[in-house]
């Protein structure tokens, strides 16, 4: 059995005093790809932010254990150093910091080792070419003036260059055209190996085309209410959540 990478037990969390997650359990092992589906407002993005340690969200109960260490009290940068990576639904623009400097500095912080400029720049340029990103963007401020698709490809570039242990992808495919989704899908597939894992929120199954999905979870009303294999994606695409969620209000 593959090693456990992240173990979430009875996780309760919310924002501004409002409870959103109401007892989430989830285990992710090395080599696995997990997909989370659910209606709007079910707590999917909240779960991602809580795992990453976003200071705007409060964890009020349960545990988050990453590679055997409880990370529940760690700050976001400490979790990033340990190998967590969150690709945002809407990537932020950061004036004053170039794409190249951000990625190079982040790698140094993660590894604790100095990153030599010329080999790094060669690797970065090769990766940008694979993702069809204009090489001049390496010297532009992070996401400033980027289109939606360019921002998402920039996120995947960071993922590939930083090589985290667990990639949290929060609707990385949202707002993208067909070609851009294909590029992002190929990038995520290039990242994924038996030594890392992916947790993906998506409304577009196309981003999963290049990946072998191991588990699909349905999150509703702050709880995991259903689980299955990749076939569940097609079922929900065809039928929606109605059958899965039938009777949930009575049970809850």
C-alpha positions in Angstrom: 0.0 0.0 0.0 1.3 3.5 -0.8 2.4 5.7 2.0 -0.2 8.1 3.5 0.6 11.6 2.5 -2.3 13.6 3.9 -4.8 12.4 6.5 -7.8 14.5 7.4 -10.0 13.4 10.3 -13.3 15.0 11.4 -12.3 18.4 10.1 -14.4 21.3 11.2 -13.7 24.8 9.9 -15.3 28.0 8.8 -14.9 31.7 8.3 -16.0 34.7 10.4 -17.7 32.4 12.9 -19.7 30.5 10.3 -19.0 26.8 10.2 -18.6 25.5 6.6 -16.8 22.1 7.0 -18.7 19.9 9.4 -16.6 16.8 9.9 -14.6 16.0 6.8 -12.6 12.8 6.6 -10.1 12.2 3.7 -6.9 10.2 3.2 -4.6 10.8 0.3 -1.6 8.5 -0.5 1.4 8.9 -2.7 0.6 8.3 -6.4 -3.1 9.0 -6.1 -5.3 11.5 -7.8 -8.4 12.6 -5.9 -11.3 14.7 -7.4 -13.8 16.6 -5.3 -17.2 17.4 -6.8 -20.1 19.1 -5.2 -22.8 21.8 -5.6 -21.8 25.5 -5.3 -21.4 26.5 -1.7 -20.7 23.0 -0.4 -17.3 23.9 1.1 -14.9 22.7 -1.7 -12.7 25.8 -1.8 -12.9 26.2 2.0 -11.4 22.7 2.3 -8.5 23.6 0.0 -7.8 26.8 1.9 -7.9 25.2 5.2 -5.5 22.5 4.1 -3.1 25.2 2.9 -3.4 27.2 6.0 -5.1 30.4 4.7 -5.3 32.8 7.6 -8.8 33.9 6.7 -10.2 30.4 7.6 -10.4 28.9 11.1 -10.0 25.3 11.8 -12.2 24.6 14.8 -11.9 20.8 15.2 -10.3 17.6 13.9 -6.8 17.1 12.6 -4.6 17.6 9.5 -1.6 15.3 9.3 0.9 15.6 6.5 3.6 12.9 6.2 3.0 11.9 9.8 3.2 15.5 11.2 0.2 17.5 12.5 0.2 20.7 10.4 -3.0 22.2 11.9 -1.2 25.0 13.7 1.4 25.7 10.9 1.3 28.8 8.8 0.8 28.7 5.1 4.5 29.2 4.2 5.5 26.4 6.6 3.1 24.0 4.9 4.5 25.1 1.5 8.0 24.3 2.6 6.8 20.8 3.6 5.5 20.3 0.0 1.9 21.6 -0.2 1.0 23.7 -3.2 -2.3 25.5 -3.9 -3.3 26.6 -7.4 -5.9 29.3 -6.9 -9.3 29.6 -8.6 -8.4 33.3 -9.3 -4.6 33.8 -9.2 -3.5 37.1 -7.6 -1.5 39.8 -9.4 1.7 40.6 -7.6 3.4 43.9 -8.9 7.1 44.2 -8.3 7.9 40.4 -8.3 8.7 38.8 -11.6 7.6 35.3 -12.5 11.3 34.1 -12.6 12.2 35.6 -9.3 9.1 34.3 -7.5 9.7 30.7 -8.7 13.4 30.8 -8.0 13.0 32.3 -4.5 10.2 29.8 -3.7 12.4 26.9 -4.8 15.2 28.1 -2.6 12.8 28.4 0.4 11.5 24.9 -0.2 14.8 23.2 -0.6 17.0 25.3 1.6 19.6 25.4 -1.1 20.8 28.2 -3.3 19.4 27.9 -6.9 22.0 28.8 -9.5 20.6 31.3 -12.0 21.7 30.0 -15.4 20.7 26.3 -15.0 17.5 27.5 -13.4 16.7 29.9 -16.3 17.4 27.1 -18.8 15.0 24.8 -17.0 12.4 27.6 -16.7 12.6 28.5 -20.4 12.2 24.8 -21.4 9.1 24.4 -19.2 7.6 27.6 -20.5 8.0 26.4 -24.0 6.1 23.2 -23.1 3.3 25.2 -21.7 3.3 27.6 -24.7 4.1 30.6 -22.5 6.0 33.5 -24.1 9.5 33.4 -22.6 9.4 37.2 -22.1 6.7 36.6 -19.4 9.5 35.3 -17.1 10.6 38.9 -16.6 7.1 40.3 -16.2 5.5 40.9 -12.8 3.6 37.9 -11.6 0.1 37.7 -13.3 0.0 41.5 -13.9 -1.8 42.1 -17.2 -2.0 38.3 -17.8 -5.2 37.0 -19.4 -7.2 34.4 -17.5 -5.6 31.5 -19.5 -2.1 33.0 -19.0 -2.6 33.2 -15.2 -3.7 29.5 -15.1 -0.7 28.4 -17.2 1.5 30.4 -14.9 0.1 28.4 -11.9 0.9 25.2 -13.7 4.4 26.5 -14.5 5.0 27.1 -10.8 3.6 23.6 -10.0 6.1 22.0 -12.4 9.1 24.0 -11.3 8.5 23.7 -7.5 7.7 20.0 -7.6 5.5 19.8 -4.4 4.4 16.6 -2.8 0.7 17.4 -2.9 -0.9 19.7 -5.5 -4.2 21.2 -4.5 -5.9 22.4 -7.7 -9.0 24.6 -7.0 -10.8 24.9 -10.4 -7.5 25.6 -12.2 -9.5 25.0 -15.4 -12.3 27.5 -14.8 -12.8 30.2 -17.4 -10.4 28.5 -19.9 -11.1 27.7 -23.6 -10.7 24.2 -24.9 -7.1 24.7 -26.0 -6.0 26.2 -22.7 -7.7 23.4 -20.7 -5.7 20.9 -22.8 -2.4 22.6 -22.0 -3.3 22.7 -18.3 -4.3 19.0 -18.4 -1.0 18.0 -20.0 0.9 20.1 -17.5 -0.8 18.5 -14.5 -0.2 15.0 -16.0 3.5 15.9 -16.5 3.7 16.8 -12.8 2.0 13.7 -11.4 4.1 10.7 -10.4 4.0 7.8 -8.0 5.9 10.0 -5.5 3.3 12.8 -5.3 -0.4 13.3 -5.3 -3.2 15.6 -6.6 -6.4 16.8 -5.0 -8.5 18.5 -7.7 -11.7 20.5 -7.7 -13.2 20.8 -11.1 -16.4 21.3 -13.1 -14.8 20.3 -16.3 -13.8 16.7 -16.8 -11.5 17.6 -19.7 -8.7 18.6 -17.3 -8.7 15.0 -16.1 -8.3 13.5 -19.6 -4.5 12.8 -19.1 -4.8 11.6 -15.5 -5.8 8.3 -14.0 -8.4 9.3 -11.3 -8.3 7.0 -8.3 -11.1 8.5 -6.1 -14.0 10.9 -6.6 -15.6 12.5 -3.6 -18.8 14.4 -3.4 -18.8 17.2 -0.8 -22.2 18.6 0.2 -23.3 20.7 3.2 -19.8 20.6 4.6 -19.5 16.8 4.6 -18.2 14.0 2.3 -21.5 12.3 1.3 -20.5 10.0 -1.5 -17.3 8.3 -2.9 -16.6 6.4 -6.0 -14.2 5.8 -8.9 -13.7 7.8 -12.1 -17.1 6.5 -13.4 -18.7 8.8 -10.9 -17.6 11.9 -12.9 -19.5 10.7 -15.9 -22.6 9.9 -13.8 -22.7 13.3 -12.3 -22.0 15.0 -15.7 -25.0 13.2 -17.0 -27.4 13.3 -14.0 -26.2 16.1 -11.8 -26.1 15.7 -8.0 -29.9 15.1 -7.5 -29.8 11.3 -7.0 -26.7 11.4 -4.9 -28.0 14.1 -2.6 -31.6 12.8 -2.4 -32.6 12.5 1.2 -29.5 14.3 2.5 -31.5 17.1 4.2 -33.5 14.4 6.1 -30.3 12.6 7.2 -28.5 15.9 8.1 
